[in-house]
Amino acid sequence: MTDAALLTRISIRSMREADLEAGYSLSKALSWPHRLEDWQFMFSVGEGRVAETDTGEVIGTIMWWRYGKTHASLGMVIVDDAWRGHGIGRRLMTEARNALPGAIIHLNATPTGVPLYEKMGFRPCGIVEQRQSNAAAQPLIALPQGVRLRPAGHNDLDALVACDTQACGMDRRDLIAALLTAGKGMIVDEGGEVAGYAFCRNLAGAWLLALLSPHRLNTRRP
């Protein structure tokens, strides 16, 4: 079958909650660490598209998250191995970009995805490292004078958003509000100000989001 005939069998449509199981299967096939619970959380705070065959099989996904009026990020860009090389990833990317007119778009790319993203105008701006480990008890660490760790609460939302925006330049208020509900947060409190934070959601496994305000990165322990 020619590529043109093959692609007539593929349609792109909005992602629905019922598609999350299929998305999870696609990421699991790539040995990505995302669990079904993670897909569900990401969908609850974002939007997406799926590539679907004429038989109803989901063979590709993409998701995006809006941060205020000017920024957004893309993720979960996956195409089933059997369907790669037919431009489906590009179609998904085009759908996402058309849904975000005028936005400054960020994404984290695996080495496999870099060529496609660069062809679509994205440029490297940094390196993100992801590390995985089994949770284990850790020794206590002495903090600098005037610094303490404390649990994060909903009353900390504005201060968390201010710290986060200072560090990453985006308004991620909706995401942080969702994390306060879905996970447990810890705050680095320096003289009553939020100097950093970490969130963890502990189910079958756990994910962690952590941030330290840039001007405090070189703080030394006594």
N, C-alpha and C positions, 0 to 999 in steps of 0.2 A: 504494500500500500504506500502511495506517495505521501510526503509530508503534508501536502495541501489537503489530501483526502483524510489523512489521519487527524489533522487539526480541526476538521469540521465536526469531529466527534467530541471535541472538548469545549466546554462552556465555562465561563467565569461568573460566579455569583457571590452574593454576600454570605459570609460565614454565619452559621446558626449554631445554637448550643448543641444541637444534635450531631454536629460535625466534629465535636471535640474528641470523641473516641477515635475517629479516623485520624485526626491530627496527631493524637498521642501515638497511634500505631506507626505513623510516618517518622516521628522523631525517635521512637524507640528503635526502629530499624537502623537508624544512623548512630545508635548508642549515645544519643543525647540524654542528659540526666533528667529532663523534665518528666514529671509525673502527671497523671490525669488531673490531679488537684491543681497543679501549676497552670495547666492549660485553662482550667475553669477560672482561676483567679485572673489570669491575663485577659481572658475574654470579658470578664466582668468589668474591667477598667479600660478596655480598648475595643477595637473593631477589626474586621478581617474580611478576606475573600478566600474562596476555595476554587480550585480547578476540578471540574467534574466531568467524567465520561458520559456518553449517551446512555450507559447502563446504570448511572447513579453512583459510580465509584469515585470517591475523593482521592485525587492523585497529586494534589498540590495545595499548599497553604501559604498565606502571608497574613501578618497582623500588624497593626500600628496603634500608637498611643499618642494622643494630643497633649501637649504641655503648654497651657495658656493659648494665646492667640498667634504666637509666632514660631513655635517649635513643635516637633513631633519626632518619634523614633519608630523604626521598622524592626520587625523580628519575625521569627518562626517562618522564614522563607524556605520552604521545602518542596521538592518535586520528587516523586517516586522514581527510583532508579530506572525502572523499565520505561519511563516516559521522558527521561532527560535527553537533551540535544534537539528538542523540537520547538524551542522558543517559549515554553510554558512559563519558565521563571521570569522571562522578560515581560510576558503578558501580565503576570501577577504584579510585578514591580510597576508596570505602567498604570494598572488599575489603582494601586496604592497612591502613587504620585498624583494622579488625577483627582483623587479624593482629598488631597492636601494642598490645594493651590496656594502658592505664596509662602508655604511653611519652610523653615530651615529644618531639614530632615537629617537625623542621625541614625546610624545602624552599626551593629557589631558584626563583622564578617568573619566567617571561617575562611581558611586559605582557598577552599574550593569555590567559594562565592565571589572572591575578590575580582576576577576577570569580568564577570557580568556587571558588578557594581561600578567598576571603573569605566566600562563602556557606557554606562548610563549617567556618567558625570560625577560620581562620588570620588572623593579623594581621601587618602589616609590622614588622620589628624592625631593619632595616638594609638597606644597598645593597651588592650584590656586583657588581663589574665584571670582565668577562672580556675579555682582550685577546689578539689573535693577531698573530704576526709570523713571518717567516722567520728562522731562526737565523743569527746572524752573529757574528763575533769582536768582542768588546767590550774597551775599554781597561781596564787594571787600576785598581782603586779603592783608595786608601789607607784602611786600617782604623784605628780608635782603638787606642791603646797597650793591649796585653794582650789584643787580640782577633785571632783568626785563623780562616781557613777551612780545613776539613779534610774528607776523605771520611767518610761515615757507614757504620758497620758494624753487624753484628748485635749486637755487645756494647753498642751505644748504645741499644738498644730502650727500656730503662727510662727513661733520661734523655730520650729523644725523647718518650715518652708523657707524662712529667711536664711537659715544656715545652708540649706540645700541649694537655694538659688544663687547664693554667693559662691558656692563651690562649682556648680555646673552650668550656671547661666541660663537655666530654664525654670519655668514656673510649673513644678510638679506637685502642686497642692492636692489635686484629686488622687494621685497615686499615694502620697504620704497619708492622706486621710483614710484611704482604703487599707494601708498597711497597719495603721493604728487599730483598725477593727479586726483584721485578719491575722495579725501576728503579735508578738511580744517585742517591745522596743526598749533599748537602753540608751541613755543620754550621757554624753560627757559634759558635765556641768562645770563651767569655769566662772566662779564668782556670780552665779545666778544666770549666766548666759549659756546657750547651747553651742558648744564647741565641736560637737560631732555626735553621731548616732549610729546605732545598728539595729536591724530588725531581723527576727527569726520566726519562722512558722514551723512548728514541730508536729508533723503528722507521721506518715510512714517513714519519712526522711525529713530533711529540712533544707530550706534555702535561707541565705543570709544576704541582706543588703546593708552595707556599712559605708559611712562617709565621715571624713574629718575635715573641718574647715581648713582651707589651704594655708592661711597664715599661721596655723598652729601645727603644721605637719612636722616641723623640726623641734618641737618641744621635747626636751630631754627629761628623762626621769632622774630624780635625785640619787 
